[in-house]
Amino acid sequence: MVKRGLLIGLLVALSCGPAPAAEIDLASWARGLPQSFSASGSKNEPTYLAAIDITRAGDRFTIRGGAPAWMERSVEAVSVSADGLVSHDSCPAGMDCRAAARPAGFLSSAALLAASRRGLLHGAAAIEPYGPFSVVCVPGEQLSIGNPILDPCFEIISGAAIAEKHRTSHRFDGPSLDPASVHIAIPRSKSAASPFSLLSKG
């Protein structure tokens, strides 16, 4: 009798399937993000762990990282204008920054702000777990990424780009921080309203 009851319970659970993920309105969420944050974590490379630091200070976004702790880390910084144009403030050695800036990877938060200011964000996106964090993965097309294979994923409270998700495998891939290593801080005075108030109503 007990086994039969367990079997019936399992069949009912399978028939119901997993609960649908909550969705959030992208345009409203992006407009409400705080103007400052700092995020840090490690990224697994084939032979070492790269230490990554990402900061936002108003319209300026900076990333430091890409090398083991015993080496000098590169610095790249971009700024987003009021009309959504992105320009380089600091360029890593060996990188040609004369062309228009197209922030990607851990600088995708700048692309998110640029898209928001240009009115390119639309629709809703699912809120997904990434280790202890909740993230929103934004379609690359909305961030002016041509033929994207990976979609940038942003921590929902700060807007920090901490992961990317593969279009085909639907797994977190590419430039992604180890979620167990991630630390995010938002200045108390800069905290925005809870993004969970923007959940789609079905």
C-alpha positions as CSV (number, residue, x, y, z in Angstrom):
1,M,0.0,0.0,0.0
2,V,2.8,2.4,0.9
3,K,4.6,1.6,-2.4
4,R,1.5,2.2,-4.3
5,G,0.9,5.5,-2.6
6,L,4.5,6.6,-3.4
7,L,4.0,5.6,-7.0
8,I,0.8,7.5,-7.3
9,G,2.4,10.6,-5.8
10,L,5.3,10.4,-8.2
11,L,3.0,10.1,-11.2
12,V,1.0,13.1,-10.0
13,A,4.2,15.2,-9.6
14,L,5.5,14.2,-13.0
15,S,2.2,15.0,-14.7
16,C,2.1,18.5,-13.1
17,G,5.7,19.2,-14.1
18,P,8.0,21.9,-12.7
19,A,6.5,25.2,-11.7
20,P,7.0,27.9,-14.4
21,A,9.8,30.4,-13.7
22,A,8.7,33.9,-12.6
23,E,9.3,36.5,-15.3
24,I,10.2,40.2,-15.0
25,D,9.6,43.1,-17.3
26,L,13.0,43.9,-18.8
27,A,12.6,47.6,-19.5
28,S,11.2,48.4,-16.0
29,W,13.7,46.3,-14.3
30,A,16.7,47.9,-16.1
31,R,15.4,51.4,-15.4
32,G,15.2,50.7,-11.6
33,L,18.7,49.2,-11.1
34,P,21.1,51.0,-8.7
35,Q,23.7,53.3,-10.1
36,S,26.6,51.8,-8.2
37,F,27.7,48.3,-7.3
38,S,30.9,46.3,-6.9
39,A,31.2,42.6,-7.7
40,S,34.1,40.2,-7.4
41,G,34.6,36.6,-8.1
42,S,36.8,34.0,-9.8
43,K,36.7,32.6,-13.3
44,N,38.0,29.2,-14.1
45,E,40.8,29.2,-16.8
46,P,42.5,26.0,-18.1
47,T,45.6,26.5,-15.9
48,Y,44.6,29.0,-13.2
49,L,41.8,31.0,-11.5
50,A,41.4,34.5,-12.7
51,A,40.3,37.1,-10.2
52,I,37.6,39.4,-11.5
53,D,36.4,42.7,-10.1
54,I,33.5,44.6,-11.7
55,T,32.3,48.0,-10.6
56,R,29.7,50.6,-11.6
57,A,30.0,54.2,-10.6
58,G,27.1,56.1,-12.2
59,D,27.7,55.9,-16.0
60,R,31.1,54.3,-15.7
61,F,31.8,50.6,-15.7
62,T,35.2,49.0,-14.9
63,I,36.5,45.5,-15.0
64,R,39.8,44.4,-13.5
65,G,41.0,40.8,-14.1
66,G,42.0,38.2,-16.6
67,A,45.2,37.0,-15.0
68,P,46.4,35.0,-12.0
69,A,46.8,36.9,-8.7
70,W,50.6,37.0,-9.1
71,M,50.4,38.9,-12.4
72,E,49.3,42.4,-13.1
73,R,45.7,42.4,-14.0
74,S,44.3,44.3,-17.0
75,V,41.8,47.2,-16.6
76,E,39.1,48.1,-19.0
77,A,36.6,50.9,-18.4
78,V,33.7,52.3,-20.5
79,S,31.1,55.0,-20.0
80,V,27.5,55.3,-21.3
81,S,26.2,58.6,-22.4
82,A,22.7,59.9,-21.7
83,D,21.6,58.8,-25.2
84,G,23.0,55.3,-24.8
85,L,26.4,55.6,-26.6
86,V,29.3,53.7,-25.2
87,S,32.9,54.9,-25.2
88,H,36.2,53.7,-23.8
89,D,37.7,55.5,-20.8
90,S,40.5,53.0,-20.2
91,C,41.8,50.4,-22.6
92,P,43.8,47.2,-21.8
93,A,47.3,46.9,-23.2
94,G,47.2,45.3,-26.7
95,M,43.6,46.2,-27.3
96,D,42.5,48.6,-30.1
97,C,39.9,50.9,-28.6
98,R,39.6,53.3,-31.4
99,A,36.5,51.7,-32.8
100,A,33.1,52.1,-31.1
101,A,32.9,50.3,-27.8
102,R,30.9,47.1,-27.8
103,P,30.9,45.9,-24.2
104,A,30.4,42.2,-23.6
105,G,31.2,39.5,-21.1
106,F,31.6,41.0,-17.6
107,L,31.1,44.6,-19.0
108,S,27.7,43.6,-20.4
109,S,26.1,45.8,-17.6
110,A,27.2,48.8,-19.7
111,A,25.5,47.3,-22.7
112,L,22.3,46.8,-20.6
113,L,22.3,50.5,-19.5
114,A,22.9,51.6,-23.1
115,A,20.1,49.5,-24.4
116,S,17.8,50.8,-21.7
117,R,18.6,54.4,-22.6
118,R,18.0,53.7,-26.2
119,G,14.7,52.1,-25.6
120,L,15.8,48.7,-26.9
121,L,14.7,46.5,-24.1
122,H,11.3,44.9,-24.4
123,G,9.3,41.8,-23.2
124,A,9.9,39.7,-20.1
125,A,12.6,37.3,-19.1
126,A,12.7,34.5,-16.6
127,I,14.3,34.8,-13.2
128,E,16.8,31.9,-12.9
129,P,18.9,30.6,-10.0
130,Y,22.7,30.8,-10.3
131,G,24.2,29.3,-7.2
132,P,22.8,31.4,-4.3
133,F,21.9,34.3,-6.7
134,S,19.0,35.1,-8.9
135,V,19.8,36.2,-12.5
136,V,18.0,37.6,-15.5
137,C,19.4,36.5,-18.9
138,V,18.8,39.1,-21.5
139,P,18.6,38.1,-25.2
140,G,21.8,39.3,-26.9
141,E,19.9,40.9,-29.7
142,Q,18.4,43.5,-27.3
143,L,22.0,44.4,-26.3
144,S,23.0,45.0,-30.0
145,I,25.0,41.7,-30.1
146,G,24.9,40.2,-33.6
147,N,24.1,36.5,-33.9
148,P,24.6,35.8,-30.2
149,I,25.5,32.3,-29.0
150,L,25.6,33.4,-25.4
151,D,23.2,35.6,-23.6
152,P,24.5,37.8,-20.7
153,C,23.0,37.1,-17.3
154,F,22.7,39.8,-14.7
155,E,22.3,39.5,-10.9
156,I,18.8,40.7,-10.4
157,I,19.4,43.3,-7.6
158,S,22.6,45.0,-8.8
159,G,22.5,44.4,-12.5
160,A,26.1,43.0,-12.4
161,A,26.9,40.7,-15.3
162,I,28.2,37.6,-13.6
163,A,27.4,34.8,-16.1
164,E,26.4,33.9,-19.7
165,K,24.0,31.2,-20.9
166,H,24.4,29.2,-24.0
167,R,21.6,29.4,-26.5
168,T,21.8,25.7,-27.6
169,S,22.6,23.9,-24.4
170,H,20.7,26.3,-22.1
171,R,23.6,26.0,-19.6
172,F,25.7,28.7,-18.1
173,D,28.9,28.9,-20.1
174,G,31.5,31.2,-21.5
175,P,32.7,34.2,-19.3
176,S,30.9,33.2,-16.1
177,L,32.1,33.7,-12.5
178,D,32.0,30.7,-10.1
179,P,28.8,31.5,-8.2
180,A,30.4,30.2,-5.0
181,S,33.1,32.9,-5.3
182,V,30.9,35.9,-6.1
183,H,30.5,38.8,-3.7
184,I,28.3,41.8,-4.6
185,A,27.9,45.0,-2.7
186,I,25.6,48.0,-3.3
187,P,26.0,51.2,-1.4
188,R,23.1,51.6,1.0
189,S,22.1,55.0,-0.3
190,K,22.1,53.6,-3.9
191,S,19.8,50.6,-3.3
192,A,16.8,50.5,-5.7
193,A,13.3,49.2,-5.1
194,S,12.9,45.5,-5.0
195,P,12.8,44.1,-8.6
196,F,10.4,41.4,-7.5
197,S,7.7,44.1,-7.5
198,L,8.0,44.0,-11.3
199,L,7.1,40.3,-11.8
200,S,4.9,39.7,-14.7
201,K,1.3,39.0,-13.7
202,G,1.0,36.0,-16.0
